[in-house]
Amino acid sequence: MKRGGTWQRFAVLATQFVRRNWRTALEWRGKLRLSEDAFHLLVAGMIGLDVGLCFLAFHGSYQLLQYLAWGAAGPFLEVAGDQPAWKLALVPTVGGLGAGLILWFGLRLLSNPGLTNLLEVVVAGDGRLPLRAGLVNALSSLVSIATGACIGREGLMVQLSATLASKLGQLAQWPPYRLRLLVACGAAAGLSCALNAPIAGSLFAAQIVLGSFSMALFAPTVVAAVVAVVVSRTFYGTGHFYEVPAHFDFTRVASLPWFLLVGVLCGVMGGVFLKLLRWSDAFFSRLTVPLYIRLALGGLAVGCLAVMWPEVLGNGYDGTNRILHGGVLGSALVGVFLARLAATLITVGVGTVGGVFTPTLFLGAALGAMTGSLLQQASMPGALQPGAFALVGMGAMLAATTHSPLLAIIAVFELSGKYEVMPPLMLACVVATLVARRLHRQSVYTEPLRRKGLTESKEGLRASAALERRVGDLMREPVPPVRETSSFQELAERFLTSPNNFLPVVNDEGRLVGVVALHDLKEHLHAGEALSSVIAYDLMRPPPPLMTPDMRLSDTLSILVACEMRRVPVVNNPREQRLIGALFRAEALSLLSEAIAISGTQSQ
């Protein structure tokens, strides 16, 4: 009893303290409450931390599987150097079979895996990526990469990171506009870790995934990318994956026409490469064999090529470094280029899970080095060493396949750490993009969407559907209202115990008559004894223009833009005006902005 009495006295004292200082608490609540943008930054930081730790787990698992498969772990050129020919052919074959079995059995267990393409869930979906399907794809990709498949590991990290971020939002039951943002944050963090390039990761998420550089969207992707890279660099340092020679002389005007030529050649090759990817996918999809047999055949083809050209194994970091340092020249360089091209087409065509970001960089480096070698042999004025053209070719080829010169420029700059490469790189990337777009309208990322009809008809349907949706489709529970006779202290307590900055005011009949803003209370905090006579009716302002459940979302745009409230009141009808719900302003504006952006793009 004595202990209970002590706690009771403590509770009474605490209550009295709060009531004496409620004005100060009200002021600090308004100052300290997180805005939605600040909340998104915090969530993005959490995603970056999770992705950074996920990358550590991936890297450890990759090295373990590589050691089990090859008896050694490290760059593939070093690993393959001591392997007999039969093992070079066998390991990718067994790896392809294992990766295919994981996909075949794993996806069969999932009756309806849903949308698994991260661009698809942003363009035509609600931001929901299924976790189990994502884990199955990640495990299959991990086996393929560790056994030498000609595929990039960045695809695994981007997809897995986006899936984990989406699952976080699904568990929290967040709306679709926020889920799409989380997918982009996961993609930014995943690519940043895979390439050790946070700027490129942020640009990829903003330009490729979201298609917007709005600060409200771009800032969270930056935070996620930075946090993820800092976590990974804590364990692996800040070194660059590509070891570029100490200095390239890009100071002569006479060399610019040759870099313009590199841009044209990479643009043509980029367009041809995208068409060949489409042809390869169509060819292998017609094979009437199980998926695991197709992946095993793809692994066998890569393994046979690796017997003569070990540069085809893996994502190509070490092979690209050899090209940059002039270690592969002449006919050997042509052979490596053709072998890598064939291996990439076969690996992607059979359905191997992974990315083509780094394989594209390899092809660009080889094509650029071939151009530089020919110019040197012809003693052309302004010709530089082949490694210089290889570095520029990497960016130009990436720009040609992604149709994003800005992403390619920043990516190569971050990967190489060479600022002096920027002028010729910018020129080559822009030219390559223009040429590639004339040859192939879709990029390597939008091509899968085009095959499903999403970049044309689906986007139009989604825009139309968003504009035709009704307020009732998005309406949530209303903010609990206050009576117009509620005292000032009652209002203050409501604001202190709820996250809302506005409270709807109703009369005795439940009719919406106004709203009270938190800011309106602050102006009366120093009124002294006069506060005892202040009621909600004295403080309220007119409600925003009335919204009803049957209104089209497109008709609410002017109301939402002019309104300050996060949860805009919805009434049953204009005559009775009874409060029945609330429309989340950010969610509705997000849907409308996406629909308007899509409609504007289609009209151009």
Backbone torsions as a table, in degrees:
resi	resn	phi	psi	omega
1	MET	NA	-40.6	180.0
2	LYS	-62.3	-40.7	179.0
3	ARG	-65.1	-40.6	178.9
4	GLY	-62.7	-39.9	178.5
5	GLY	-65.2	-35.8	177.9
6	THR	-63.5	-45.5	179.5
7	TRP	-66.1	-34.9	179.6
8	GLN	-65.6	-42.9	177.7
9	ARG	-63.8	-38.8	178.4
10	PHE	-62.3	-42.4	179.9
11	ALA	-63.6	-39.6	179.2
12	VAL	-65.1	-44.6	179.2
13	LEU	-63.3	-41.8	178.7
14	ALA	-62.5	-41.8	178.9
15	THR	-63.3	-43.8	178.5
16	GLN	-62.7	-38.4	179.0
17	PHE	-63.2	-44.2	180.0
18	VAL	-63.2	-42.2	-178.2
19	ARG	-67.3	-35.0	178.4
20	ARG	-69.0	-29.1	-174.3
21	ASN	-114.0	21.7	-175.0
22	TRP	-67.5	-26.9	178.4
23	ARG	-65.8	-45.9	177.9
24	THR	-62.8	-42.1	179.3
25	ALA	-61.5	-38.0	179.4
26	LEU	-63.9	-41.2	178.8
27	GLU	-64.1	-45.5	-178.5
28	TRP	-69.4	-31.7	176.6
29	ARG	-61.2	-43.6	178.9
30	GLY	-64.9	-32.0	-178.4
31	LYS	-78.4	-36.4	-170.8
32	LEU	-92.8	-13.4	-176.0
33	ARG	-66.2	133.4	-178.7
34	LEU	-72.2	136.6	170.0
35	SER	-79.0	169.7	-179.8
36	GLU	-65.2	-37.4	178.5
37	ASP	-63.4	-42.3	178.4
38	ALA	-65.3	-38.1	177.4
39	PHE	-62.5	-41.4	178.4
40	HIS	-62.4	-37.0	178.9
41	LEU	-66.1	-39.8	178.1
42	LEU	-64.7	-43.8	178.9
43	VAL	-64.2	-40.0	177.9
44	ALA	-61.1	-39.8	176.6
45	GLY	-61.9	-40.0	176.6
46	MET	-62.3	-42.5	179.2
47	ILE	-63.3	-44.1	178.4
48	GLY	-59.1	-41.2	178.3
49	LEU	-63.8	-45.7	179.6
50	ASP	-62.0	-43.2	-178.5
51	VAL	-67.2	-39.4	177.3
52	GLY	-59.3	-43.3	177.1
53	LEU	-68.4	-36.5	177.3
54	CYS	-62.9	-37.8	178.7
55	PHE	-64.9	-37.4	176.8
56	LEU	-62.1	-42.5	178.0
57	ALA	-64.6	-40.9	178.6
58	PHE	-62.6	-45.9	-176.8
59	HIS	-63.2	-41.8	177.3
60	GLY	-64.5	-41.8	178.8
61	SER	-66.0	-38.8	179.3
62	TYR	-62.5	-46.2	-179.6
63	GLN	-65.0	-37.5	178.6
64	LEU	-65.1	-47.7	179.9
65	LEU	-64.9	-39.1	178.2
66	GLN	-62.6	-40.0	179.1
67	TYR	-67.3	-41.5	179.4
68	LEU	-64.7	-35.5	-176.6
69	ALA	-80.4	-39.1	-172.0
70	TRP	-112.1	-12.4	-176.0
71	GLY	80.9	6.9	178.9
72	ALA	-159.1	157.7	178.9
73	ALA	-129.9	140.2	-179.9
74	GLY	147.2	-164.9	176.8
75	PRO	-57.9	141.2	-173.0
76	PHE	-65.5	-31.1	178.1
77	LEU	-64.9	-34.3	176.7
78	GLU	-75.5	-41.4	-179.6
79	VAL	-64.7	-43.2	-176.2
80	ALA	-76.2	-16.9	-175.1
81	GLY	-62.4	-31.3	-176.9
82	ASP	-103.5	9.5	-176.1
83	GLN	-92.9	141.9	173.6
84	PRO	-70.3	161.3	-175.4
85	ALA	-60.3	-40.6	-177.4
86	TRP	-63.2	-34.1	-180.0
87	LYS	-74.2	-36.6	176.3
88	LEU	-59.3	-34.7	179.1
89	ALA	-83.1	-33.2	-172.8
90	LEU	-78.3	-44.3	-173.1
91	VAL	-61.5	-47.9	176.2
92	PRO	-62.0	-31.1	178.5
93	THR	-67.1	-48.6	178.1
94	VAL	-64.4	-38.5	177.0
95	GLY	-62.3	-42.7	176.9
96	GLY	-62.6	-40.7	178.0
97	LEU	-63.0	-45.5	179.1
98	GLY	-63.4	-44.0	178.7
99	ALA	-63.4	-38.6	178.8
100	GLY	-67.4	-39.5	178.0
101	LEU	-64.6	-38.5	177.0
102	ILE	-61.2	-44.6	178.6
103	LEU	-65.9	-44.7	-174.5
104	TRP	-64.1	-50.8	-179.4
105	PHE	-73.4	-39.8	-177.9
106	GLY	-63.5	-45.4	-178.4
107	LEU	-75.2	-24.8	175.0
108	ARG	-68.1	-31.4	178.0
109	LEU	-72.2	-20.5	178.5
110	LEU	-96.7	105.8	-175.9
111	SER	-63.0	-37.0	179.5
112	ASN	-140.8	85.7	-176.1
113	PRO	-64.9	-18.9	-178.7
114	GLY	76.6	-166.4	179.6
115	LEU	-74.9	129.4	-179.5
116	THR	-116.3	-10.8	178.5
117	ASN	-84.8	122.1	-173.6
118	LEU	-64.9	-33.4	176.1
119	LEU	-67.9	-34.1	-178.9
120	GLU	-66.5	-40.3	-178.5
121	VAL	-72.9	-18.7	176.3
122	VAL	-87.8	-42.5	-176.7
123	VAL	-75.7	-44.9	-172.1
124	ALA	-125.4	5.2	-177.8
125	GLY	-123.4	-166.3	-176.2
126	ASP	-109.3	17.4	178.4
127	GLY	84.0	9.2	-178.7
128	ARG	-95.4	115.3	173.5
129	LEU	-107.7	128.6	-177.8
130	PRO	-71.7	130.8	-175.3
131	LEU	-69.3	-45.1	-175.3
132	ARG	-65.0	-41.6	176.8
133	ALA	-64.6	-37.2	177.8
134	GLY	-64.5	-39.4	179.1
135	LEU	-68.6	-37.5	177.3
136	VAL	-63.1	-46.9	178.7
137	ASN	-62.5	-39.6	-179.1
138	ALA	-64.9	-43.1	179.9
139	LEU	-65.5	-41.3	177.3
140	SER	-62.6	-44.2	179.5
141	SER	-64.3	-39.0	179.5
142	LEU	-61.1	-42.7	178.2
143	VAL	-64.5	-43.1	179.9
144	SER	-61.6	-46.3	-176.6
145	ILE	-65.7	-42.8	-176.9
146	ALA	-68.5	-25.8	-178.8
147	THR	-96.5	7.5	170.6
148	GLY	102.1	11.7	178.8
149	ALA	-59.9	144.1	-177.6
150	CYS	-80.7	71.8	-174.1
151	ILE	-148.1	155.8	-177.9
152	GLY	-91.4	142.5	179.7
153	ARG	-76.9	-15.1	-178.9
154	GLU	-64.7	-28.7	178.0
155	GLY	-63.9	-41.1	177.8
156	LEU	-62.1	-48.6	-175.8
157	MET	-65.7	-40.0	179.8
158	VAL	-64.6	-46.8	-177.2
159	GLN	-67.3	-45.7	-178.4
160	LEU	-66.2	-41.9	-179.8
161	SER	-64.8	-42.7	178.1
162	ALA	-63.9	-37.6	179.5
163	THR	-65.7	-44.7	178.9
164	LEU	-63.7	-40.1	178.6
165	ALA	-65.1	-42.2	178.2
166	SER	-62.5	-40.6	179.8
167	LYS	-63.7	-36.3	176.2
168	LEU	-58.3	-46.3	179.0
169	GLY	-66.9	-35.4	178.4
170	GLN	-65.9	-40.4	178.4
171	LEU	-63.9	-34.5	178.7
172	ALA	-82.5	-3.4	-179.9
173	GLN	57.4	45.2	178.7
174	TRP	-83.1	156.6	-177.3
175	PRO	-71.0	165.6	-174.9
176	PRO	-58.3	-38.6	-177.1
177	TYR	-62.2	-34.5	178.6
178	ARG	-77.3	-34.3	177.3
179	LEU	-62.3	-40.6	178.5
180	ARG	-63.3	-38.8	177.9
181	LEU	-64.9	-39.9	178.9
182	LEU	-65.0	-38.6	176.4
183	VAL	-59.1	-43.8	179.2
184	ALA	-65.2	-39.8	178.2
185	CYS	-63.3	-41.6	177.5
186	GLY	-63.2	-41.8	178.9
187	ALA	-64.2	-41.6	178.6
188	ALA	-62.1	-45.0	-179.4
189	ALA	-66.7	-40.4	-179.3
190	GLY	-64.7	-46.5	179.4
191	LEU	-67.4	-36.5	179.3
192	SER	-62.3	-42.5	178.1
193	CYS	-67.7	-43.8	-176.4
194	ALA	-62.7	-34.8	-176.9
195	LEU	-107.8	-5.7	-172.9
196	ASN	56.1	44.6	-173.8
197	ALA	-141.2	86.9	-175.8
198	PRO	-67.6	-33.4	180.0
199	ILE	-67.8	-44.9	178.5
200	ALA	-62.4	-39.7	178.5
201	GLY	-62.9	-41.6	178.7
202	SER	-65.7	-43.9	179.2
203	LEU	-63.9	-39.7	178.2
204	PHE	-59.1	-45.8	-178.9
205	ALA	-65.6	-42.6	-176.6
206	ALA	-72.4	-45.9	-172.4
207	GLN	-86.4	-43.3	-174.8
208	ILE	-86.9	-46.8	-175.0
209	VAL	-80.3	-53.6	-176.2
210	LEU	-90.4	-29.6	-177.6
211	GLY	69.9	28.2	-177.6
212	SER	-152.2	139.4	174.5
213	PHE	-106.7	24.1	174.3
214	SER	-57.4	135.3	-175.7
215	MET	-59.9	-34.4	-180.0
216	ALA	-64.3	-25.7	179.2
217	LEU	-97.9	-37.7	-175.1
218	PHE	-72.1	-39.1	-176.5
219	ALA	-59.5	-45.6	178.3
220	PRO	-62.7	-36.2	178.8
221	THR	-65.9	-35.0	177.1
222	VAL	-64.6	-46.1	-179.3
223	VAL	-61.1	-45.8	180.0
224	ALA	-61.3	-43.5	-179.1
225	ALA	-64.7	-44.0	-177.1
226	VAL	-65.8	-46.8	-178.9
227	VAL	-62.3	-43.4	-179.5
228	ALA	-62.0	-43.6	-179.3
229	VAL	-67.6	-39.3	179.2
230	VAL	-62.3	-40.7	178.6
231	VAL	-62.7	-46.0	-178.5
232	SER	-68.4	-37.2	-179.9
233	ARG	-69.8	-23.0	176.3
234	THR	-59.4	-30.8	-177.5
235	PHE	-103.5	-30.1	-172.9
236	TYR	-115.9	1.2	177.0
237	GLY	80.5	-172.2	-174.0
238	THR	-111.8	15.7	-177.5
239	GLY	-66.1	158.6	178.8
240	HIS	-91.2	144.5	178.5
241	PHE	-68.7	-32.7	-178.5
242	TYR	-103.4	124.7	-176.6
243	GLU	-94.7	95.8	-176.3
244	VAL	-86.9	140.2	175.9
245	PRO	-52.9	157.0	-169.8
246	ALA	-56.5	-40.4	-174.0
247	HIS	-151.3	134.6	171.7
248	PHE	-118.7	136.6	-177.7
249	ASP	-93.3	98.3	179.1
250	PHE	-106.3	38.4	-173.1
251	THR	-104.4	-1.9	-176.2
252	ARG	-100.6	130.1	179.9
253	VAL	-64.3	-30.6	-177.5
254	ALA	-63.7	-18.4	-179.0
255	SER	-86.7	-15.9	-177.0
256	LEU	-60.9	-42.1	178.6
257	PRO	-58.7	-31.8	179.7
258	TRP	-72.6	-32.0	175.4
259	PHE	-74.3	-29.0	171.3
260	LEU	-63.2	-39.2	176.7
261	LEU	-63.7	-40.5	176.7
262	VAL	-59.9	-41.1	177.9
263	GLY	-61.3	-43.0	179.2
264	VAL	-64.4	-47.3	-178.7
265	LEU	-62.7	-42.6	178.7
266	CYS	-68.5	-34.3	175.7
267	GLY	-63.2	-43.8	177.6
268	VAL	-64.5	-45.9	-179.3
269	MET	-65.1	-36.7	178.1
270	GLY	-63.0	-45.1	177.5
271	GLY	-63.0	-42.4	178.5
272	VAL	-64.7	-41.3	-180.0
273	PHE	-60.3	-43.2	179.0
274	LEU	-65.1	-38.9	176.8
275	LYS	-66.8	-38.4	178.6
276	LEU	-67.5	-35.2	175.6
277	LEU	-62.4	-42.4	178.0
278	ARG	-63.5	-43.0	179.8
279	TRP	-65.2	-41.9	-179.6
280	SER	-63.2	-43.2	178.7
281	ASP	-62.1	-43.0	179.4
282	ALA	-66.0	-38.5	-178.1
283	PHE	-66.0	-50.1	-176.1
284	PHE	-72.9	-26.3	178.1
285	SER	-69.5	-18.7	178.1
286	ARG	-83.5	-9.8	178.8
287	LEU	-71.0	127.4	-177.5
288	THR	-90.4	57.9	176.9
289	VAL	-130.2	155.5	178.4
290	PRO	-59.7	160.5	-177.3
291	LEU	-59.8	-40.3	-176.8
292	TYR	-68.5	-28.8	175.7
293	ILE	-70.4	-39.6	178.2
294	ARG	-61.8	-44.7	179.8
295	LEU	-67.2	-34.6	177.1
296	ALA	-66.2	-40.3	177.3
297	LEU	-64.4	-39.8	176.4
298	GLY	-62.6	-42.0	176.7
299	GLY	-64.0	-37.4	177.8
300	LEU	-63.6	-42.4	179.1
301	ALA	-62.7	-44.1	178.8
302	VAL	-64.6	-41.2	179.4
303	GLY	-62.8	-40.2	178.0
304	CYS	-65.6	-39.7	176.5
305	LEU	-65.8	-34.4	-178.2
306	ALA	-67.7	-22.2	178.4
307	VAL	-59.8	-37.8	-179.7
308	MET	-100.1	-33.4	-178.8
309	TRP	-127.7	85.2	-178.6
310	PRO	-63.8	-11.9	178.4
311	GLU	-64.7	-14.3	-178.8
312	VAL	-76.6	-14.1	-177.7
313	LEU	-76.4	140.5	173.6
314	GLY	74.6	-165.5	-175.7
315	ASN	-81.7	-10.7	171.3
316	GLY	97.4	11.0	179.0
317	TYR	-57.5	-52.0	-175.0
318	ASP	-68.0	-36.6	176.8
319	GLY	-65.3	-40.1	177.7
320	THR	-64.6	-39.4	177.5
321	ASN	-61.9	-38.7	177.1
322	ARG	-63.0	-39.8	178.9
323	ILE	-66.3	-42.6	-179.8
324	LEU	-61.2	-32.9	-179.0
325	HIS	-93.1	10.2	176.9
326	GLY	74.6	23.1	-178.8
327	GLY	-81.1	-12.2	179.1
328	VAL	-129.8	120.1	-176.3
329	LEU	-139.9	166.5	172.6
330	GLY	64.8	-142.0	-177.5
331	SER	-64.3	-30.0	177.4
332	ALA	-61.9	-37.7	179.4
333	LEU	-66.9	-40.4	177.3
334	VAL	-62.9	-43.4	179.1
335	GLY	-62.9	-42.9	178.5
336	VAL	-62.7	-43.0	179.7
337	PHE	-60.1	-48.9	-178.2
338	LEU	-66.9	-39.1	179.4
339	ALA	-66.0	-42.7	179.2
340	ARG	-65.8	-39.3	177.9
341	LEU	-61.6	-47.5	179.9
342	ALA	-63.4	-43.2	-178.8
343	ALA	-64.0	-39.7	179.1
344	THR	-65.7	-44.6	-179.9
345	LEU	-62.1	-41.6	-179.4
346	ILE	-68.7	-45.2	-177.6
347	THR	-61.8	-45.6	179.3
348	VAL	-70.6	-39.5	-176.8
349	GLY	-63.2	-38.5	-178.2
350	VAL	-74.1	-11.7	176.3
351	GLY	105.3	19.3	177.9
352	THR	-64.6	136.1	-179.4
353	VAL	-83.0	125.3	179.8
354	GLY	165.3	-174.1	-178.5
355	GLY	-111.3	165.0	178.0
356	VAL	-116.6	14.4	-179.4
357	PHE	-63.1	-57.8	-178.2
358	THR	-72.3	-36.9	173.0
359	PRO	-59.3	-33.6	176.8
360	THR	-65.1	-40.2	177.1
361	LEU	-61.4	-38.6	178.1
362	PHE	-61.8	-48.1	-179.2
363	LEU	-61.4	-40.9	178.2
364	GLY	-64.8	-39.8	178.3
365	ALA	-63.8	-42.9	-179.8
366	ALA	-65.4	-42.9	-179.9
367	LEU	-65.8	-42.1	177.7
368	GLY	-63.7	-41.1	179.3
369	ALA	-65.8	-37.6	177.2
370	MET	-62.9	-41.6	178.5
371	THR	-63.2	-45.5	179.5
372	GLY	-63.1	-37.5	179.1
373	SER	-64.8	-43.5	179.3
374	LEU	-63.9	-40.8	179.2
375	LEU	-65.9	-38.3	177.9
376	GLN	-66.5	-42.7	179.6
377	GLN	-64.1	-31.9	179.0
378	ALA	-85.0	-0.9	-179.6
379	SER	53.6	44.4	179.3
380	MET	-74.2	142.9	179.8
381	PRO	-66.5	136.1	179.3
382	GLY	84.7	-1.4	179.3
383	ALA	-72.4	134.8	179.5
384	LEU	-106.3	-178.1	178.8
385	GLN	-65.6	150.8	-176.5
386	PRO	-56.4	-32.0	179.7
387	GLY	-60.3	-33.6	178.2
388	ALA	-65.1	-43.3	178.4
389	PHE	-69.7	-31.4	177.4
390	ALA	-63.5	-42.6	-179.4
391	LEU	-64.1	-44.5	178.2
392	VAL	-67.9	-37.6	178.1
393	GLY	-61.4	-33.4	177.1
394	MET	-57.4	-49.3	-179.8
395	GLY	-68.3	-40.1	-177.9
396	ALA	-64.6	-40.7	179.0
397	MET	-67.6	-38.8	176.9
398	LEU	-64.3	-42.0	178.1
399	ALA	-63.8	-37.7	-178.8
400	ALA	-66.5	-35.5	-177.3
401	THR	-86.9	-30.4	179.4
402	THR	-92.6	-14.7	-174.3
403	HIS	58.2	32.1	-179.2
404	SER	-134.9	88.2	-178.7
405	PRO	-63.1	-34.6	-179.5
406	LEU	-63.6	-45.1	178.5
407	LEU	-61.2	-42.9	-178.7
408	ALA	-65.0	-42.7	-179.4
409	ILE	-61.5	-49.7	-177.7
410	ILE	-67.1	-39.1	-178.3
411	ALA	-62.6	-48.5	-178.9
412	VAL	-66.7	-37.6	177.2
413	PHE	-61.4	-44.9	179.6
414	GLU	-68.3	-38.9	-177.7
415	LEU	-70.0	-30.6	-176.9
416	SER	-99.7	-30.2	-176.9
417	GLY	71.9	19.7	-177.0
418	LYS	-110.1	105.3	179.8
419	TYR	-71.1	-30.5	-176.3
420	GLU	-65.5	-13.3	179.9
421	VAL	-80.7	-11.5	-170.6
422	MET	-59.0	-49.3	-176.7
423	PRO	-57.7	-54.5	178.9
424	PRO	-67.3	-30.8	178.9
425	LEU	-64.4	-44.4	178.9
426	MET	-60.6	-44.5	-179.7
427	LEU	-62.7	-48.1	-176.8
428	ALA	-65.7	-39.5	-177.8
429	CYS	-66.3	-42.1	179.3
430	VAL	-65.1	-45.4	179.7
431	VAL	-63.8	-43.8	-180.0
432	ALA	-60.8	-40.2	179.5
433	THR	-64.1	-45.0	-179.7
434	LEU	-62.4	-42.1	-179.7
435	VAL	-67.9	-44.9	-177.2
436	ALA	-63.6	-38.0	179.7
437	ARG	-64.9	-31.0	177.2
438	ARG	-70.4	-30.9	-178.3
439	LEU	-87.8	-31.8	-177.1
440	HIS	-148.8	113.3	-171.5
441	ARG	-67.1	-33.3	-176.4
442	GLN	-93.7	151.1	175.7
443	SER	-88.3	176.4	179.6
444	VAL	-65.1	-22.9	179.5
445	TYR	-89.4	-33.0	-179.5
446	THR	-89.0	-12.9	179.7
447	GLU	-60.5	-44.9	176.4
448	PRO	-60.6	-33.9	177.5
449	LEU	-69.6	-37.3	179.7
450	ARG	-63.0	-38.4	-179.4
451	ARG	-64.7	-24.4	176.6
452	LYS	-94.0	0.6	180.0
453	GLY	76.9	18.4	-174.2
454	LEU	-84.6	-31.1	-176.2
455	THR	-76.4	-11.1	-179.5
456	GLU	-116.5	-76.6	-173.5
457	SER	-73.1	-41.6	-175.6
458	LYS	-64.3	-40.0	179.8
459	GLU	-64.3	-40.5	178.4
460	GLY	-64.4	-41.5	178.4
461	LEU	-64.3	-40.0	-179.9
462	ARG	-65.7	-41.3	178.8
463	ALA	-63.2	-45.2	179.5
464	SER	-63.6	-43.0	-179.1
465	ALA	-63.5	-40.2	179.9
466	ALA	-64.4	-41.4	-178.7
467	LEU	-70.4	-26.3	-177.6
468	GLU	-93.1	-6.1	179.7
469	ARG	-64.9	151.9	-177.8
470	ARG	-97.9	158.3	177.7
471	VAL	-59.2	-37.0	-179.8
472	GLY	-62.0	-24.8	178.9
473	ASP	-69.4	-28.3	-176.9
474	LEU	-108.7	-4.9	-172.6
475	MET	-65.5	138.6	175.8
476	ARG	-115.0	-176.6	176.5
477	GLU	-61.8	142.4	-178.9
478	PRO	-73.9	159.8	170.5
479	VAL	-66.8	127.0	-179.6
480	PRO	-52.9	123.1	-174.4
481	PRO	-80.7	169.3	172.1
482	VAL	-116.4	155.9	177.1
483	ARG	-76.9	155.6	179.3
484	GLU	-69.5	-13.0	177.8
485	THR	-98.1	5.6	-179.1
486	SER	-63.5	140.3	-177.6
487	SER	-76.0	165.5	178.7
488	PHE	-60.1	-40.8	-179.2
489	GLN	-66.3	-37.8	176.9
490	GLU	-62.7	-41.6	178.2
491	LEU	-63.3	-44.1	-178.9
492	ALA	-61.8	-42.4	179.4
493	GLU	-64.8	-37.0	177.6
494	ARG	-63.6	-43.6	179.0
495	PHE	-65.4	-36.5	-179.2
496	LEU	-70.2	-28.1	-175.6
497	THR	-104.3	8.5	179.1
498	SER	-137.8	157.8	-178.3
499	PRO	-87.4	8.1	-173.3
500	ASN	-90.8	141.7	176.2
501	ASN	-94.8	-8.2	177.3
502	PHE	-133.5	142.5	175.4
503	LEU	-123.1	127.9	176.2
504	PRO	-72.1	145.7	-179.4
505	VAL	-115.1	130.6	179.9
506	VAL	-124.4	156.8	175.5
507	ASN	-91.4	-170.9	-176.1
508	ASP	-64.4	-22.7	179.8
509	GLU	-90.6	2.5	-178.6
510	GLY	81.3	11.2	-179.2
511	ARG	-81.5	133.5	178.4
512	LEU	-71.2	119.6	-177.0
513	VAL	-116.6	-12.3	-179.7
514	GLY	174.8	-175.2	175.5
515	VAL	-138.1	148.5	175.8
516	VAL	-111.7	128.5	179.7
517	ALA	-98.8	145.7	176.5
518	LEU	-56.4	-37.9	-179.5
519	HIS	-62.9	-31.1	-179.2
520	ASP	-67.6	-29.5	178.9
521	LEU	-72.5	-34.5	-177.1
522	LYS	-61.1	-31.1	-178.0
523	GLU	-69.6	-15.3	-177.7
524	HIS	-110.9	11.3	-174.1
525	LEU	-66.5	-23.8	-176.4
526	HIS	-107.7	26.0	-178.9
527	ALA	-81.7	-9.6	176.9
528	GLY	70.7	-137.6	-175.8
529	GLU	-64.0	-21.7	-177.8
530	ALA	-64.8	-17.0	-179.3
531	LEU	-63.0	-27.5	-176.9
532	SER	-63.2	-21.7	-179.2
533	SER	-101.0	-1.5	-179.0
534	VAL	-83.6	132.1	177.8
535	ILE	-124.4	175.1	-176.5
536	ALA	-60.4	-35.5	-179.2
537	TYR	-59.6	-34.1	-179.0
538	ASP	-73.6	-25.5	-173.7
539	LEU	-100.6	-20.8	-169.7
540	MET	-70.9	152.9	174.4
541	ARG	-112.5	162.6	-179.8
542	PRO	-59.9	145.4	178.1
543	PRO	-68.7	160.7	175.9
544	PRO	-65.7	164.9	176.6
545	PRO	-49.5	137.3	-170.1
546	LEU	-68.5	137.8	172.9
547	MET	-117.2	139.5	179.6
548	THR	-120.4	157.8	-175.5
549	PRO	-60.6	-25.0	-176.5
550	ASP	-88.3	-0.6	179.3
551	MET	-71.7	141.5	173.2
552	ARG	-71.7	145.8	-179.1
553	LEU	-60.6	-34.6	179.6
554	SER	-63.3	-26.8	-179.1
555	ASP	-81.1	-8.2	-178.0
556	THR	-96.9	-0.7	-173.6
557	LEU	-58.0	-47.5	-178.2
558	SER	-64.1	-34.5	178.5
559	ILE	-67.4	-45.2	-176.8
560	LEU	-67.1	-39.0	-179.3
561	VAL	-65.7	-38.7	-176.4
562	ALA	-82.2	-17.6	-173.1
563	CYS	-86.1	143.3	177.3
564	GLU	-93.1	-12.9	-172.0
565	MET	-78.1	139.9	175.9
566	ARG	-74.9	-33.1	178.7
567	ARG	-120.7	100.9	-173.8
568	VAL	-81.4	130.4	-176.7
569	PRO	-64.4	146.9	175.2
570	VAL	-124.2	130.4	-179.6
571	VAL	-109.4	164.0	-175.3
572	ASN	-69.9	-41.5	176.5
573	ASN	-162.6	162.3	-175.9
574	PRO	-64.4	-20.9	-176.2
575	ARG	-84.4	-51.5	-177.3
576	GLU	-82.9	-34.9	176.5
577	GLN	55.6	40.9	175.5
578	ARG	-83.8	132.6	-178.5
579	LEU	-69.3	121.3	-178.4
580	ILE	-126.8	-9.6	-177.8
581	GLY	-173.4	-172.2	179.1
582	ALA	-147.3	144.7	176.9
583	LEU	-108.9	123.7	178.3
584	PHE	-70.3	115.7	-173.9
585	ARG	-60.2	-45.8	-176.7
586	ALA	-63.8	-41.3	-179.3
587	GLU	-64.6	-45.3	-179.0
588	ALA	-66.1	-43.0	178.6
589	LEU	-65.1	-34.5	177.7
590	SER	-63.0	-45.2	178.9
591	LEU	-63.1	-42.9	-178.9
592	LEU	-67.2	-40.8	-178.8
593	SER	-65.8	-39.1	178.1
594	GLU	-64.7	-43.2	-178.9
595	ALA	-64.9	-41.3	179.9
596	ILE	-66.9	-39.9	178.9
597	ALA	-63.2	-42.4	179.5
598	ILE	-65.2	-43.7	179.5
599	SER	-62.7	-40.1	179.2
600	GLY	-65.9	-37.9	179.1
601	THR	-65.3	-40.5	-178.5
602	GLN	-69.8	-27.7	-177.8
603	SER	-80.1	-13.6	-177.8
604	GLN	-82.1	NA	NA
